[in-house]
């Protein structure tokens, strides 16, 4: 009777043990998550890096009043195309004409006084030569002539100043360009320095953008290969139809950002680009033997970058990497990975270090687009 009881009690234990073994097996099977992986291959690639650009006109000059007065005429309109030397504004000049006449008259008077002093010196010289008067009289006459000539020079300078101020009443365009807003109207009183308008030469434009020191060095290495062509992406996301070229760069790096400013020039035959517009410049550079991984495969812990490196047994290992540069959605690796390594491409948030996965080779069109 006791044997039967033991058998009855043992049976549930065996069944329970069997269920636990089966559950552990199923648990282990569930741990092998199916995730896409990629094998890393070194390739030569062309990088298209974009930078926020500040667009400026080839020439952009503020036209300001050089003298006070009332605006007599406005001879152009906002947005009008003008040519070099074209009259834009005129300021009432009756007062300045009067000042010029006074200065001219004063100059004539000083010249007459100088002529009188010259004749007096000649007369004194004759008398000195005949020993009629002392030689000191001649020296005094000569000094009076020099003083009169100095007054002539001063009067001539004042006349020239009056003449120049009169020319300031006629305001002309310094170059071919387009007129900006005109804040004052005819009859307005302006003072010296008031902004009348702005003229922009839009035959071409400059695009200024900042690059890092590493990118600058890479650009300098490839400059001999004529890798100075740049493209411009407009604010609405469309591509500007004309190619630009890097012309120059600043002489020093910004100590706060560690970047240096480049200047690219773009033709602007349709006058589409305006001074002060925004856009993005795309700079093309070559990288030989690049080992690139998608940024989605990388995660960060305490300012360090990691990927999940898969071993032959399909176990993943959290591996530290050192990025060389970031390009759009990809990272070029400096150290930590080698060609032939296989990393988890997607789903890194679902696994931990040491986990076993079921690898799925990612399709080619999802891998990094690298050009030979």
C-alpha positions, 0 to 999 in steps of 0.5 A: 500500500505504501509503494502505491502511494509513493508512485502516486506522489512521484508521478506529479513530480515527474510531470512537473519536472518534465514541464519545467525542462520543456519551458526552459527549452522554449525560453532559450529558443525565444532568446534567439531573436532574429535581427538583421546583420551586415558584414563590413567591407572597406570601399573607396567612397565619395562623401557629400557633406552638407553645411548651413550656408549664409548667402551674400551678394557679390557686392552689397553696398548701403547708399547713405546721405553724405550731407543733410538736406531735403530729398529733391528727386527719387529717380529709381524704384525699389527692385529696379535694375541700375547701372554704374554711375546712374543717378539715384537721388538728388538733394536740394542744392541751392544752399550748396551752390551758394556756398560754392560761389562764396568759396570761389569769390573768397579764392579770387580775393585771396589770389588778388591779395597774393598778386598785390603782395608779389608786386610789392615785393618786386618794388621793394627789391628794386629799392633795396638793390639801389640801396634806397631802403634796408634789406630787411624791408625786402624780407618783410615783403617776401614774408607778406607774399608767403602769407598771402599765398598760404591764404590762397591755398586755404581758400582753394581748399575751401572752394574744393570742399564746397564743390565736393559737397555740391556733388554729394547732392547727386547720389549715383549707383557705385556699380551695376545692381538692384535697388533695395527698399527706399525708406525716404520719399521725395521731400523728406529731410535727411541728415548725414549718414541716413540710409537711402537704399541698398544696391546689390550686385547679384550677377554672382553670389557668395555662400559662406559655410563652416567646416571642421578641422578634419574636413578642412585637412581632407579638403586640402589633401584633395584640392589637387584633384579639383574637388572644389565643386560644390552644390547648393540646396535652397531653403525649399529643398530644391537643388540650385541648377548651377554648380559653385566653386570654393574660392577661398577660406579664412586664415584661422580657426574659430577657437570656440567651434574649432571650425573655419569658414569657406567661401564658395561662389555661384553664378546667378544669371537668373537673379534667383538668389538674393542677398541674405538668403539661406541654404545648404552647401554640399561639399564632395570629398573622396575617402579611400578605404572607408569602413562605414557603419549606419548610425542606427547600429551605434549606441552611446554609453557615457560619451562612448560609442558601441556596436554589437559585434556578432561572433561565429556562435551568433553571440553578440559582444558590445564593442567600443568604436572610435568614429572618425567622422559622421556623414549624414546617417553613417559613421566612418570608423577610425578604430574598433572594427575591421573589415570582415566583422559582422555587426547588428544592423537594426534592433539593438535596443532588443538585445544585451551583451552576450545575447544569442541572435538569429542573424538575418543578412540585411538586403543590399539596398539597405546597406551603405551606399558607397561609390567606388 
